Amino acid sequence: MIITQTPLRVSFLGGGTDYPEHFEHHGGAVLGSAVAPACYFTVAPFASRLFDYRLRVAYRNVECVRDVGDLEHRPFRECLKWAGLTRDAEITLTAELPAMTGLGSSSAFTVGLLGAIRAHQQRPVSPLELAYRAVEFERDVLGESVGCQDQTFAAVGGFNLIEFRARDDFRVTPLALAPERLRELEAHLLVFYTGIRRRADALARAQTRRAAQNAPRLNRMRALVDDGHRVLTGPGSLLPFGELLHESWQLKRALDRRVSSPTIDEWYQTGIDTGAVGGKLLGAGAGGFLLFFAPPEAHAAIRARLADLVEVRLPLDAPGSRVVFDNSHAWRAGGASPMMENTKREHGADAPRSPQMQEVA
């Protein structure tokens, strides 16, 4: 069995400039961090000749199919086909936070699943190569209008400034923050779940169609990345970082009227009126998680005013996608499982066997 852990992410500044439709003409960059909440994949081999199905995939639903093309979950189906894992596997997804909420869960899905498959196939790839392949899969195979930061944070992890030069040329610069500085930043952050889940693809498509029209705003959002980097890595107060978040959010709202809503605007203004310096919706907008930057002494009042929303903690600087459990070496070395021993007793040593059973034997 292989188990992978893949983090979600928080994007502070630069979101929107990570789309090829923009950065291939103007350059792009984001400032953000992988966060501790994660999604987990398990991939385990099984002897499909003993069952009436060849693949078992479990997420919110469970699908047992004889042909990978029969899977109803499209990202699972196309990813397994694309990666060449079409039989003799049981795959399970577990997530710590809900999908479609602006934390990059779709790309964490792709990165985590591809990484797990590659580990299962004994074909590991580097973190940045994993990010490139995830972008390729989401844009070229699924045909989704996605940026490139989510896959990179999921694969590489850490707290980074990421520059996008071409679809196969990302530069990742980790922020060398002292532990005390990182704790100070986390102490200024409040994150609330709005309860609004949405698919980001339609909103992202609308924004990419207007990339040329929005270029001046996006270029300013790119410049804020460097400003934010200087604030975080400098010795001074962190309060200017909140001001940068506020400016960025106003620019993002202007990209498309659907980025926010009257209800979201009201929640945001409540936070500002109660002591927050700035904030934003995480992700493409329209719902998900609402982040505030506020002095710690203002947090209690903001929580009281937004008591109907659920607060969540998102610890920063989490590691990138990684294998956290792997006992496949015993399987490959010939240590047969109890299931295999039972099979030998019931069918004899010369009984027809699946590829996995032949490998174990």
C-alpha contacts under 8 A as a table, 3 or more apart, distances in Angstrom:
res1	aa1	res2	aa2	distance
1	M	42	T	6.70
1	M	43	V	5.68
1	M	44	A	4.38
1	M	45	P	7.08
1	M	120	H	7.98
1	M	325	F	7.44
1	M	326	D	5.77
1	M	327	N	5.68
1	M	328	S	5.80
2	I	41	F	7.86
2	I	42	T	5.44
2	I	43	V	5.17
2	I	44	A	6.41
2	I	116	A	6.51
2	I	119	A	7.13
2	I	120	H	6.46
2	I	323	V	6.96
2	I	324	V	7.87
2	I	325	F	5.69
2	I	326	D	4.68
2	I	327	N	6.93
2	I	328	S	7.03
3	I	40	Y	6.73
3	I	41	F	5.49
3	I	42	T	4.40
3	I	43	V	6.61
3	I	116	A	6.81
3	I	323	V	5.71
3	I	324	V	5.71
3	I	325	F	4.99
3	I	326	D	6.56
4	T	40	Y	5.46
4	T	41	F	5.30
4	T	42	T	6.62
4	T	112	G	6.30
4	T	113	L	8.00
4	T	115	G	7.26
4	T	116	A	5.84
4	T	321	S	6.80
4	T	322	R	5.43
4	T	323	V	4.30
4	T	324	V	5.57
4	T	325	F	7.12
5	Q	38	A	6.32
5	Q	39	C	5.92
5	Q	40	Y	4.74
5	Q	41	F	6.95
5	Q	112	G	6.79
5	Q	321	S	5.53
5	Q	322	R	5.56
5	Q	323	V	6.41
5	Q	324	V	6.46
6	T	38	A	5.25
6	T	39	C	5.37
6	T	40	Y	6.39
6	T	108	A	6.01
6	T	109	F	7.90
6	T	111	V	7.31
6	T	112	G	5.43
6	T	154	A	5.95
6	T	155	A	7.30
6	T	320	G	6.18
6	T	321	S	4.11
6	T	322	R	6.62
7	P	34	A	5.88
7	P	35	V	5.86
7	P	36	A	6.06
7	P	37	P	5.99
7	P	38	A	4.17
7	P	39	C	6.50
7	P	108	A	6.62
7	P	153	F	7.79
7	P	154	A	5.39
7	P	157	G	7.16
7	P	318	A	6.81
7	P	319	P	7.17
7	P	320	G	6.25
7	P	321	S	6.47
8	L	34	A	5.76
8	L	35	V	5.53
8	L	36	A	7.12
8	L	37	P	6.09
8	L	38	A	5.52
8	L	39	C	7.62
8	L	103	L	5.60
8	L	104	G	5.74
8	L	105	S	6.04
8	L	108	A	6.27
8	L	153	F	7.71
8	L	154	A	6.23
9	R	32	G	7.30
9	R	33	S	5.61
9	R	34	A	4.15
9	R	35	V	5.14
9	R	103	L	5.28
9	R	104	G	6.01
9	R	150	D	6.93
9	R	153	F	6.40
9	R	154	A	7.02
10	V	32	G	5.60
10	V	33	S	5.40
10	V	34	A	6.31
10	V	35	V	6.71
10	V	103	L	6.12
10	V	282	L	6.71
10	V	283	G	7.93
11	S	14	G	7.67
11	S	15	G	6.59
11	S	30	V	7.12
11	S	31	L	6.28
11	S	32	G	4.30
11	S	33	S	6.53
11	S	282	L	6.64
11	S	283	G	7.10
12	F	15	G	7.58
12	F	30	V	7.51
12	F	31	L	5.68
12	F	32	G	5.11
12	F	245	L	6.92
12	F	282	L	7.95
13	L	30	V	5.54
13	L	31	L	5.13
13	L	32	G	6.88
13	L	221	M	6.93
13	L	222	R	7.63
13	L	224	L	6.63
13	L	225	V	5.47
13	L	228	G	7.53
13	L	245	L	6.88
13	L	248	S	6.80
14	G	17	T	5.78
14	G	18	D	7.48
14	G	28	G	7.44
14	G	29	A	5.73
14	G	30	V	4.19
14	G	31	L	6.37
14	G	218	L	7.74
14	G	221	M	5.21
14	G	222	R	5.08
14	G	224	L	7.02
14	G	225	V	5.80
14	G	248	S	7.93
15	G	18	D	6.32
15	G	29	A	7.85
15	G	30	V	5.97
15	G	149	Q	7.99
15	G	221	M	7.75
15	G	283	G	7.61
15	G	284	A	7.90
16	G	19	Y	6.14
16	G	147	G	7.28
16	G	218	L	6.85
16	G	284	A	7.92
17	T	22	H	5.95
17	T	23	F	6.02
17	T	27	G	7.42
17	T	28	G	4.64
17	T	29	A	6.19
17	T	30	V	7.37
17	T	218	L	6.01
17	T	219	N	7.66
17	T	221	M	7.58
17	T	222	R	6.61
18	D	22	H	7.20
18	D	23	F	6.27
18	D	28	G	5.49
18	D	29	A	6.26
18	D	30	V	7.09
18	D	147	G	5.11
18	D	148	C	5.44
18	D	149	Q	6.08
18	D	164	F	6.39
19	Y	22	H	5.52
19	Y	23	F	6.13
19	Y	28	G	7.91
19	Y	146	V	6.74
19	Y	147	G	4.22
19	Y	148	C	6.30
19	Y	208	T	7.48
20	P	23	F	5.06
20	P	24	E	5.29
20	P	147	G	7.00
20	P	148	C	7.93
20	P	166	A	7.23
20	P	167	R	6.75
21	E	24	E	6.24
21	E	25	H	7.36
21	E	208	T	6.27
21	E	211	A	6.53
22	H	25	H	5.66
22	H	26	H	6.03
22	H	27	G	6.92
22	H	28	G	7.22
22	H	208	T	7.75
22	H	211	A	5.99
22	H	212	A	7.46
22	H	215	A	7.35
23	F	26	H	4.91
23	F	27	G	3.85
23	F	28	G	4.70
23	F	164	F	6.38
23	F	165	R	6.47
23	F	166	A	7.31
24	E	27	G	5.97
24	E	165	R	6.52
24	E	166	A	5.94
26	H	219	N	7.52
27	G	163	E	7.67
27	G	164	F	6.22
27	G	165	R	5.77
28	G	163	E	5.83
28	G	164	F	5.12
28	G	165	R	7.01
28	G	219	N	7.96
28	G	222	R	6.12
29	A	161	L	6.93
29	A	162	I	5.39
29	A	163	E	4.20
29	A	164	F	5.76
29	A	222	R	5.89
29	A	225	V	6.86
30	V	149	Q	7.26
30	V	161	L	5.76
30	V	162	I	5.42
30	V	163	E	6.73
30	V	222	R	7.19
30	V	225	V	6.07
31	L	159	F	7.80
31	L	160	N	5.93
31	L	161	L	4.60
31	L	162	I	6.56
31	L	225	V	5.78
31	L	228	G	7.64
31	L	229	H	7.42
32	G	159	F	5.88
32	G	160	N	5.82
32	G	161	L	6.77
33	S	153	F	6.76
33	S	157	G	7.10
33	S	158	G	5.69
33	S	159	F	4.10
33	S	160	N	6.12
33	S	316	L	5.92
33	S	317	D	5.66
33	S	318	A	7.47
34	A	153	F	5.55
34	A	154	A	6.61
34	A	157	G	5.09
34	A	158	G	5.46
34	A	159	F	6.38
34	A	316	L	6.12
34	A	317	D	5.53
34	A	318	A	5.12
34	A	319	P	7.06
34	A	320	G	7.24
35	V	38	A	7.64
35	V	314	L	5.64
35	V	315	P	5.41
35	V	316	L	4.65
35	V	317	D	6.03
35	V	318	A	4.97
36	A	314	L	6.20
36	A	315	P	5.44
36	A	316	L	6.57
36	A	317	D	7.68
36	A	318	A	5.22
37	P	96	E	5.81
37	P	97	L	6.84
37	P	314	L	6.84
38	A	95	A	6.24
38	A	96	E	5.80
38	A	97	L	7.53
39	C	93	L	7.15
39	C	94	T	5.68
39	C	95	A	4.20
39	C	96	E	6.17
39	C	105	S	7.94
39	C	108	A	7.04
39	C	109	F	7.11
39	C	112	G	7.43
40	Y	92	T	7.98
40	Y	93	L	5.76
40	Y	94	T	5.12
40	Y	95	A	6.25
40	Y	112	G	7.08
41	F	91	I	6.87
41	F	92	T	5.52
41	F	93	L	4.79
41	F	94	T	6.56
41	F	112	G	6.54
41	F	113	L	6.33
41	F	116	A	6.71
42	T	90	E	7.80
42	T	91	I	5.46
42	T	92	T	5.18
42	T	93	L	6.83
42	T	116	A	7.19
43	V	89	A	6.55
43	V	90	E	5.71
43	V	91	I	4.61
43	V	92	T	6.83
43	V	116	A	6.61
43	V	117	I	7.18
43	V	120	H	6.95
44	A	89	A	5.57
44	A	90	E	5.18
44	A	91	I	6.55
45	P	88	D	5.63
45	P	89	A	4.44
45	P	90	E	6.20
45	P	356	Q	7.12
46	F	88	D	5.30
46	F	89	A	5.67
46	F	90	E	6.92
46	F	356	Q	7.15
47	A	50	L	5.92
47	A	51	F	7.52
47	A	88	D	6.06
47	A	353	R	7.74
47	A	354	S	5.67
47	A	355	P	7.93
47	A	356	Q	6.49
47	A	357	M	6.70
48	S	51	F	5.22
48	S	52	D	7.31
48	S	53	Y	6.30
48	S	54	R	4.91
48	S	55	L	7.69
48	S	87	R	7.56
48	S	88	D	5.37
48	S	354	S	6.80
49	R	52	D	7.47
49	R	54	R	7.75
49	R	353	R	7.15
49	R	354	S	6.08
51	F	54	R	7.32
52	D	66	R	7.16
53	Y	56	R	7.46
53	Y	64	C	5.84
53	Y	65	V	5.00
53	Y	66	R	4.38
53	Y	67	D	7.97
54	R	64	C	7.34
54	R	65	V	6.01
54	R	66	R	4.67
54	R	67	D	6.89
54	R	86	T	8.00
54	R	87	R	4.98
54	R	88	D	5.35
54	R	89	A	7.14
55	L	63	E	7.93
55	L	64	C	5.70
55	L	65	V	5.44
55	L	66	R	6.34
55	L	67	D	7.39
55	L	68	V	7.02
55	L	86	T	7.25
55	L	87	R	5.30
55	L	88	D	5.92
55	L	89	A	5.42
55	L	90	E	5.94
56	R	62	V	7.18
56	R	63	E	5.67
56	R	64	C	4.43
56	R	65	V	6.59
56	R	89	A	6.61
56	R	90	E	4.65
56	R	91	I	6.22
57	V	62	V	5.74
57	V	63	E	5.19
57	V	64	C	6.51
57	V	90	E	5.95
57	V	91	I	4.86
57	V	92	T	5.86
58	A	61	N	5.82
58	A	62	V	4.27
58	A	63	E	6.34
58	A	91	I	6.25
58	A	92	T	4.64
58	A	93	L	6.24
59	Y	62	V	6.19
59	Y	92	T	6.07
59	Y	93	L	5.07
59	Y	94	T	6.83
63	E	71	L	6.80
63	E	72	E	7.91
65	V	68	V	6.71
65	V	70	D	6.28
65	V	71	L	6.71
66	R	70	D	7.54
66	R	87	R	7.82
67	D	70	D	5.53
67	D	71	L	7.65
67	D	86	T	7.25
67	D	87	R	7.55
68	V	71	L	5.72
68	V	77	R	6.12
68	V	80	L	7.44
68	V	81	K	7.01
68	V	86	T	5.53
68	V	87	R	7.28
69	G	77	R	6.37
69	G	81	K	7.97
70	D	77	R	7.85
71	L	74	R	7.06
71	L	76	F	7.52
71	L	77	R	5.51
72	E	77	R	7.21
73	H	76	F	5.51
73	H	77	R	6.05
74	R	77	R	4.97
74	R	78	E	5.97
75	P	78	E	5.35
75	P	79	C	5.81
75	P	110	T	7.89
75	P	142	L	7.38
76	F	79	C	5.28
76	F	80	L	6.04
77	R	80	L	5.45
77	R	81	K	6.27
78	E	81	K	5.09
78	E	82	W	5.90
78	E	141	V	7.55
78	E	142	L	7.57
79	C	82	W	5.01
79	C	83	A	5.99
79	C	110	T	7.64
79	C	113	L	7.90
79	C	114	L	7.41
79	C	137	F	7.57
80	L	83	A	5.20
80	L	84	G	5.93
80	L	85	L	5.10
80	L	86	T	6.21
81	K	84	G	5.10
81	K	85	L	6.23
81	K	86	T	6.18
82	W	85	L	7.98
83	A	114	L	7.30
83	A	117	I	7.29
83	A	118	R	7.99
85	L	89	A	7.77
85	L	117	I	7.28
86	T	89	A	7.91
88	D	356	Q	7.65
95	A	98	P	7.06
98	P	101	T	6.67
99	A	102	G	7.97
99	A	103	L	7.94
99	A	105	S	5.59
99	A	106	S	7.18
99	A	197	R	7.60
100	M	103	L	7.71
100	M	104	G	7.97
100	M	105	S	6.85
100	M	106	S	7.49
100	M	197	R	5.36
100	M	198	R	5.36
100	M	199	R	5.72
100	M	200	A	7.16
100	M	288	G	7.00
101	T	104	G	7.88
101	T	105	S	7.79
101	T	196	I	7.32
101	T	197	R	5.41
101	T	198	R	6.71
101	T	282	L	7.85
101	T	283	G	7.45
101	T	287	G	6.52
101	T	288	G	3.69
101	T	289	F	6.18
102	G	105	S	7.48
102	G	200	A	7.96
102	G	281	L	7.75
102	G	282	L	5.04
102	G	283	G	3.86
102	G	284	A	6.44
102	G	285	G	7.13
102	G	287	G	7.47
102	G	288	G	5.29
102	G	289	F	6.45
103	L	282	L	6.54
103	L	283	G	6.09
103	L	288	G	7.95
103	L	289	F	7.80
104	G	107	S	5.62
104	G	108	A	6.20
104	G	150	D	5.24
104	G	151	Q	7.82
104	G	283	G	7.10
105	S	108	A	4.84
105	S	109	F	6.03
106	S	109	F	5.08
106	S	110	T	6.54
107	S	110	T	4.97
107	S	111	V	6.05
107	S	134	A	7.25
107	S	138	E	7.97
107	S	150	D	5.77
107	S	151	Q	5.15
107	S	154	A	7.20
108	A	111	V	5.11
108	A	112	G	5.76
108	A	150	D	7.23
108	A	151	Q	6.51
108	A	154	A	5.44
108	A	155	A	7.92
109	F	112	G	5.28
109	F	113	L	5.96
110	T	113	L	5.29
110	T	114	L	5.98
110	T	134	A	5.99
110	T	138	E	7.82
110	T	151	Q	7.88
111	V	114	L	5.29
111	V	115	G	5.97
111	V	130	L	6.70
111	V	131	A	6.86
111	V	134	A	5.83
111	V	151	Q	6.46
111	V	154	A	6.60
111	V	155	A	6.27
111	V	321	S	7.23
112	G	115	G	5.16
112	G	116	A	6.09
112	G	154	A	7.99
112	G	321	S	6.31
113	L	116	A	5.09
113	L	117	I	6.12
114	L	117	I	5.12
114	L	118	R	6.08
114	L	130	L	7.63
114	L	134	A	7.59
115	G	118	R	5.15
115	G	119	A	6.16
115	G	124	P	7.23
115	G	125	V	7.73
115	G	130	L	7.19
115	G	321	S	7.47
115	G	322	R	7.60
116	A	119	A	5.13
116	A	120	H	6.10
116	A	323	V	7.32
117	I	120	H	4.95
117	I	121	Q	6.09
118	R	121	Q	4.98
118	R	122	Q	5.98
118	R	123	R	4.81
118	R	124	P	5.24
118	R	125	V	7.39
119	A	122	Q	4.87
119	A	123	R	5.84
119	A	124	P	5.40
119	A	323	V	7.80
120	H	123	R	7.62
120	H	328	S	7.78
125	V	129	E	6.20
125	V	130	L	6.09
126	S	129	E	5.19
126	S	130	L	6.10
127	P	130	L	5.05
127	P	131	A	6.39
127	P	155	A	5.11
127	P	156	V	5.24
127	P	320	G	7.68
127	P	321	S	7.64
128	L	131	A	4.98
128	L	132	Y	6.35
128	L	152	T	6.83
128	L	155	A	6.65
128	L	156	V	6.39
129	E	132	Y	5.04
129	E	133	R	6.22
130	L	133	R	5.18
130	L	134	A	6.14
130	L	155	A	6.33
131	A	134	A	5.08
131	A	135	V	6.25
131	A	151	Q	5.08
131	A	152	T	5.01
131	A	154	A	7.73
131	A	155	A	5.63
131	A	156	V	7.74
132	Y	135	V	5.21
132	Y	136	E	6.21
132	Y	151	Q	7.81
132	Y	152	T	7.87
132	Y	167	R	7.39
132	Y	168	D	6.17
133	R	136	E	4.95
133	R	137	F	6.09
134	A	137	F	5.07
134	A	138	E	6.15
134	A	151	Q	6.28
135	V	138	E	5.29
135	V	139	R	6.00
135	V	146	V	7.89
135	V	147	G	7.94
135	V	148	C	6.32
135	V	151	Q	6.57
136	E	139	R	5.44
136	E	140	D	5.49
136	E	141	V	7.21
137	F	140	D	5.52
137	F	141	V	4.95
137	F	142	L	6.45
138	E	141	V	5.88
138	E	142	L	5.02
138	E	143	G	6.30
138	E	144	E	5.75
138	E	146	V	7.25
139	R	142	L	5.90
139	R	143	G	4.74
139	R	144	E	4.96
139	R	145	S	6.27
139	R	146	V	6.59
140	D	143	G	5.19
140	D	144	E	7.61
144	E	201	D	6.53
145	S	201	D	5.87
145	S	204	A	6.08
145	S	205	R	5.60
145	S	208	T	7.80
146	V	201	D	7.06
146	V	204	A	6.85
147	G	150	D	7.20
148	C	151	Q	5.91
148	C	152	T	6.55
148	C	164	F	7.99
149	Q	152	T	5.11
149	Q	153	F	6.14
149	Q	162	I	7.58
150	D	153	F	5.36
150	D	154	A	6.10
151	Q	154	A	5.12
151	Q	155	A	6.05
152	T	155	A	5.18
152	T	156	V	5.74
152	T	157	G	7.51
153	F	156	V	5.33
153	F	157	G	4.88
153	F	158	G	7.14
153	F	320	G	6.91
154	A	157	G	5.66
154	A	320	G	5.55
154	A	321	S	5.94
155	A	320	G	4.94
155	A	321	S	4.93
156	V	319	P	7.23
156	V	320	G	4.52
156	V	321	S	6.83
157	G	317	D	6.95
157	G	318	A	5.85
157	G	319	P	4.57
157	G	320	G	3.48
157	G	321	S	7.02
158	G	174	P	6.78
158	G	316	L	7.68
158	G	317	D	4.32
158	G	318	A	5.41
158	G	319	P	5.67
158	G	320	G	6.77
159	F	174	P	5.76
159	F	175	L	5.79
159	F	316	L	7.06
159	F	317	D	4.88
159	F	318	A	7.78
160	N	172	V	6.38
160	N	173	T	5.44
160	N	174	P	4.23
160	N	175	L	5.36
161	L	172	V	6.08
161	L	173	T	5.15
161	L	174	P	6.29
161	L	175	L	6.98
161	L	225	V	7.68
161	L	229	H	7.56
162	I	170	F	6.76
162	I	171	R	5.58
162	I	172	V	4.54
162	I	173	T	6.14
163	E	170	F	5.65
163	E	171	R	5.03
163	E	172	V	6.56
164	F	167	R	7.43
164	F	169	D	6.49
164	F	170	F	4.76
164	F	171	R	6.61
165	R	168	D	7.96
165	R	169	D	5.48
165	R	170	F	6.03
165	R	171	R	7.86
166	A	169	D	4.82
166	A	170	F	6.92
167	R	170	F	7.43
175	L	229	H	7.89
175	L	233	T	7.23
176	A	233	T	7.31
177	L	180	E	7.99
177	L	181	R	5.98
177	L	182	L	6.07
177	L	232	L	7.68
177	L	233	T	6.39
178	A	181	R	5.23
178	A	182	L	6.35
179	P	182	L	5.11
179	P	183	R	6.17
180	E	183	R	5.13
180	E	184	E	6.11
181	R	184	E	4.96
181	R	185	L	6.26
181	R	232	L	7.91
182	L	185	L	5.15
182	L	186	E	6.25
182	L	316	L	7.97
183	R	186	E	5.05
183	R	187	A	6.05
184	E	187	A	5.09
184	E	188	H	6.68
185	L	188	H	5.32
185	L	189	L	6.81
185	L	238	L	7.26
186	E	189	L	5.28
186	E	315	P	7.22
186	E	316	L	7.45
187	A	295	P	7.88
187	A	296	P	6.13
188	H	293	F	5.41
188	H	294	A	5.11
188	H	295	P	5.36
188	H	296	P	5.51
189	L	291	L	6.95
189	L	292	F	5.72
189	L	293	F	4.83
189	L	294	A	6.36
190	L	291	L	5.71
190	L	292	F	5.09
190	L	293	F	6.51
190	L	294	A	7.46
190	L	299	H	7.39
190	L	311	E	7.46
190	L	312	V	7.90
190	L	313	R	7.72
191	V	289	F	6.53
191	V	290	L	5.60
191	V	291	L	4.41
191	V	292	F	6.32
191	V	311	E	5.75
191	V	312	V	5.73
191	V	313	R	6.76
191	V	314	L	7.66
192	F	289	F	5.57
192	F	290	L	5.19
192	F	291	L	6.50
192	F	309	L	5.93
192	F	310	V	5.38
192	F	311	E	4.29
192	F	312	V	5.98
193	Y	196	I	7.82
193	Y	288	G	6.07
193	Y	289	F	4.53
193	Y	290	L	6.33
193	Y	309	L	5.98
193	Y	310	V	5.21
193	Y	311	E	6.21
193	Y	312	V	7.10
194	T	287	G	6.43
194	T	288	G	5.71
194	T	289	F	5.80
194	T	290	L	6.74
194	T	309	L	5.95
194	T	310	V	7.29
195	G	287	G	7.50
195	G	288	G	6.62
195	G	309	L	7.59
196	I	286	A	7.83
196	I	287	G	4.78
196	I	288	G	5.45
197	R	287	G	5.90
197	R	288	G	5.68
198	R	286	A	7.06
198	R	287	G	6.42
198	R	288	G	7.41
199	R	202	A	6.90
199	R	203	L	7.87
200	A	203	L	5.38
200	A	204	A	5.94
200	A	284	A	6.03
200	A	285	G	7.61
201	D	204	A	5.00
201	D	205	R	6.03
202	A	205	R	5.15
202	A	206	A	6.37
203	L	206	A	5.21
203	L	207	Q	6.34
203	L	258	R	7.30
203	L	259	V	7.60
203	L	284	A	7.12
204	A	207	Q	5.07
204	A	208	T	6.11
204	A	284	A	6.79
205	R	208	T	5.16
205	R	209	R	6.19
206	A	209	R	5.26
206	A	210	R	6.59
206	A	256	D	7.77
207	Q	210	R	5.12
207	Q	211	A	6.18
207	Q	255	L	6.77
207	Q	256	D	6.69
208	T	211	A	4.83
209	R	212	A	7.79
210	R	213	Q	5.17
210	R	214	N	5.96
211	A	214	N	5.09
211	A	215	A	5.83
212	A	215	A	5.09
213	Q	216	P	7.69
214	N	217	R	5.49
214	N	218	L	6.15
214	N	255	L	6.36
215	A	218	L	4.97
215	A	219	N	5.92
216	P	219	N	5.14
216	P	220	R	6.35
217	R	220	R	5.15
217	R	221	M	6.24
217	R	251	L	6.24
217	R	255	L	7.71
218	L	221	M	4.86
218	L	222	R	6.15
218	L	251	L	7.98
219	N	222	R	4.95
219	N	223	A	6.35
220	R	223	A	5.01
220	R	224	L	6.40
221	M	224	L	5.13
221	M	225	V	6.89
221	M	248	S	6.08
221	M	251	L	7.30
222	R	225	V	5.42
222	R	226	D	7.48
223	A	226	D	5.60
223	A	227	D	6.65
224	L	227	D	4.86
224	L	228	G	5.98
224	L	244	L	6.68
224	L	248	S	7.42
225	V	228	G	5.13
225	V	229	H	6.17
226	D	229	H	5.01
226	D	230	R	6.29
227	D	230	R	5.25
227	D	231	V	6.41
227	D	244	L	7.82
228	G	231	V	5.12
228	G	232	L	6.19
228	G	241	F	5.87
228	G	244	L	6.88
229	H	232	L	5.30
229	H	233	T	6.02
230	R	233	T	5.36
230	R	234	G	5.66
231	V	234	G	5.23
231	V	235	P	7.80
231	V	236	G	7.10
231	V	237	S	7.69
231	V	238	L	6.50
231	V	240	P	6.98
231	V	241	F	6.27
232	L	235	P	7.97
232	L	238	L	6.75
232	L	241	F	7.36
237	S	240	P	7.05
238	L	241	F	5.49
238	L	242	G	7.31
239	L	242	G	5.34
239	L	243	E	6.76
239	L	277	V	7.15
239	L	295	P	7.94
240	P	243	E	4.92
240	P	244	L	6.30
241	F	244	L	5.07
241	F	245	L	6.36
242	G	245	L	5.02
242	G	246	H	6.32
242	G	277	V	5.14
242	G	278	G	4.63
242	G	279	G	6.70
242	G	293	F	5.29
242	G	294	A	7.31
243	E	246	H	5.05
243	E	247	E	6.33
243	E	277	V	5.94
243	E	278	G	5.51
244	L	247	E	5.13
244	L	248	S	6.07
244	L	278	G	7.44
245	L	248	S	5.07
245	L	249	W	6.10
245	L	278	G	5.40
245	L	279	G	5.34
245	L	280	K	6.71
245	L	293	F	7.93
246	H	249	W	5.16
246	H	250	Q	6.40
246	H	277	V	7.23
246	H	278	G	4.22
246	H	279	G	5.46
246	H	280	K	7.00
247	E	250	Q	5.24
247	E	251	L	6.35
247	E	278	G	7.94
248	S	251	L	5.07
248	S	252	K	6.09
248	S	280	K	7.96
249	W	252	K	4.97
249	W	253	R	6.12
249	W	279	G	6.95
249	W	280	K	5.34
249	W	281	L	7.72
250	Q	253	R	5.20
250	Q	254	A	6.48
251	L	254	A	5.20
251	L	255	L	6.76
252	K	255	L	5.27
252	K	256	D	7.63
252	K	259	V	7.33
253	R	256	D	6.19
253	R	257	R	6.58
253	R	258	R	7.97
253	R	259	V	5.56
253	R	260	S	6.33
254	A	257	R	6.67
255	L	259	V	7.54
256	D	259	V	5.69
257	R	260	S	6.66
257	R	261	S	7.98
258	R	261	S	6.77
258	R	285	G	7.63
258	R	286	A	6.18
259	V	284	A	6.91
259	V	285	G	4.55
259	V	286	A	4.84
260	S	264	I	6.05
260	S	265	D	6.69
260	S	285	G	6.18
260	S	286	A	4.98
260	S	287	G	7.58
261	S	264	I	5.18
261	S	265	D	6.00
261	S	286	A	6.81
262	P	265	D	5.03
262	P	266	E	6.09
263	T	266	E	5.08
263	T	267	W	6.37
264	I	267	W	5.11
264	I	268	Y	6.13
264	I	287	G	7.73
265	D	268	Y	5.05
265	D	269	Q	6.05
266	E	269	Q	5.16
266	E	270	T	6.09
267	W	270	T	5.09
267	W	271	G	6.42
267	W	306	L	7.33
268	Y	271	G	5.20
268	Y	272	I	6.41
268	Y	279	G	7.61
268	Y	280	K	7.81
268	Y	290	L	7.88
269	Q	272	I	4.97
269	Q	273	D	5.98
270	T	273	D	5.11
270	T	274	T	6.12
270	T	302	I	7.78
270	T	305	R	7.22
270	T	306	L	7.83
271	G	274	T	5.13
271	G	275	G	6.45
271	G	276	A	5.47
271	G	292	F	7.20
271	G	302	I	5.81
271	G	305	R	7.82
271	G	306	L	7.87
272	I	275	G	5.42
272	I	276	A	4.46
272	I	277	V	6.21
272	I	278	G	6.72
273	D	276	A	7.08
274	T	298	A	7.07
274	T	301	A	6.46
274	T	302	I	5.74
274	T	305	R	7.85
275	G	294	A	6.29
275	G	295	P	7.41
275	G	298	A	5.48
275	G	299	H	7.95
275	G	301	A	7.97
275	G	302	I	7.26
276	A	279	G	7.57
276	A	292	F	6.23
276	A	293	F	5.67
276	A	294	A	4.12
276	A	295	P	7.02
276	A	298	A	7.20
276	A	302	I	7.88
277	V	292	F	7.61
277	V	293	F	5.78
277	V	294	A	5.43
277	V	295	P	7.88
278	G	292	F	5.91
278	G	293	F	5.32
278	G	294	A	7.17
279	G	290	L	7.46
279	G	291	L	5.25
279	G	292	F	4.12
279	G	293	F	5.52
280	K	290	L	5.97
280	K	291	L	5.40
280	K	292	F	6.69
281	L	284	A	7.81
281	L	285	G	5.73
281	L	286	A	7.84
281	L	287	G	7.12
281	L	288	G	7.11
281	L	289	F	5.89
281	L	290	L	4.52
281	L	291	L	6.09
282	L	285	G	6.54
282	L	288	G	6.83
282	L	289	F	5.61
282	L	290	L	6.19
282	L	291	L	6.85
283	G	288	G	7.72
285	G	288	G	7.36
287	G	290	L	7.97
294	A	298	A	6.38
294	A	299	H	6.86
295	P	298	A	5.55
295	P	299	H	7.04
296	P	299	H	5.38
297	E	300	A	7.04
298	A	301	A	5.61
298	A	302	I	6.41
299	H	302	I	5.13
299	H	303	R	6.07
300	A	303	R	5.16
300	A	304	A	6.22
301	A	304	A	5.08
301	A	305	R	6.28
302	I	305	R	5.16
302	I	306	L	6.12
303	R	306	L	5.16
303	R	307	A	5.60
304	A	307	A	5.10
306	L	309	L	5.74
307	A	310	V	7.41
315	P	318	A	7.35
319	P	322	R	7.90
323	V	326	D	6.98
326	D	329	H	7.44
327	N	330	A	5.84
327	N	331	W	7.06
328	S	331	W	4.90
328	S	332	R	6.13
329	H	332	R	5.15
329	H	333	A	5.95
330	A	333	A	4.99
330	A	334	G	6.46
330	A	335	G	5.40
331	W	334	G	5.56
331	W	335	G	5.32
331	W	336	A	6.48
331	W	337	S	7.82
331	W	360	V	6.35
332	R	335	G	7.33
332	R	359	E	6.81
332	R	360	V	6.17
333	A	360	V	7.28
334	G	359	E	7.56
334	G	360	V	4.72
334	G	361	A	6.37
335	G	360	V	6.89
336	A	339	M	7.85
336	A	340	M	5.71
336	A	341	E	6.57
336	A	360	V	6.07
336	A	361	A	7.60
337	S	340	M	5.24
337	S	341	E	6.46
338	P	341	E	5.01
338	P	342	N	6.12
339	M	342	N	5.17
339	M	343	T	6.19
340	M	343	T	4.93
340	M	344	K	6.28
340	M	357	M	7.25
341	E	344	K	5.19
341	E	345	R	6.39
342	N	345	R	5.15
342	N	346	E	6.12
343	T	346	E	5.15
343	T	347	H	5.81
343	T	348	G	7.43
344	K	347	H	5.37
344	K	348	G	4.80
344	K	349	A	5.28
344	K	351	A	7.65
345	R	348	G	5.54
345	R	349	A	7.60
347	H	350	D	7.65
347	H	351	A	5.46
348	G	351	A	5.45
353	R	356	Q	7.77
353	R	357	M	5.43
353	R	358	Q	6.03
354	S	357	M	5.13
354	S	358	Q	6.25
355	P	358	Q	5.06
355	P	359	E	6.15
356	Q	359	E	5.04
356	Q	360	V	6.24
357	M	360	V	5.09
357	M	361	A	6.01
358	Q	361	A	5.08
